[in-house]
Amino acid sequence: MSSTPHIQPAAPLDEETLEYVTTCDLPTPWATFQLHAFVDRLSGKEHLVMALGAIDDGGEVLARIHSECLTGDALFSQRCDCGAQLEASLQKIAALGRGAVFYLRQEGRGIGLINKLRAYRLQDAGADTVEANRRLGFADDQRTYRGFKPMFDYFGIRKVRLMTNNPRKVAALENLGIEVVERLPLLVNRNPFNDHYLNTKELKLGHLMSAPSDTENF
């Protein structure tokens, strides 16, 4: 697999929010992506973009906005569908030869890794994912996307085909001025360990867990 030419920024970053740091090649089983690193100067958190092909040409981009899930992405947890969604997104982008995964450090719907594990313990005792968050004193979903517009500005992305089941992500991007040309369902890895979790996301968080008949299920 050949390396993709390095992308040049289409616009400067807003240095009061995010700062571009560096880019390197990232060989994966499906393609050699470019891995772009950004740092939030306010929180110190590091965020990534895995990009493939010419995503800075002004055209619509196949994209995934993926919040970090260490247990699912790296530890193969079957309690959620996160790791499978990340893998499926990278596979689809590789097959197309163009696209980007925005990897945001918002573990556990924004409550952090340790609190997510505390929520898991409550779920083991019978709570659902929303009830567990509330018992710990958190909102149902504490993620925010307002500060990530500089990442899109860096590549000049204005239109996306978004791989997501979460309508809040569609609304969040549109609020940033990013046109969501199409929402592509990402329905993968439903299993006995996450079935109740996925049902709860549909019933309580408004996730869209069925694929339209005329849309390819990503």
Order of alpha helices (4+ residues) and beta strands (2+ residues): beta-beta-beta-beta-alpha-alpha-beta-alpha-alpha-alpha-alpha-beta-alpha-beta-alpha
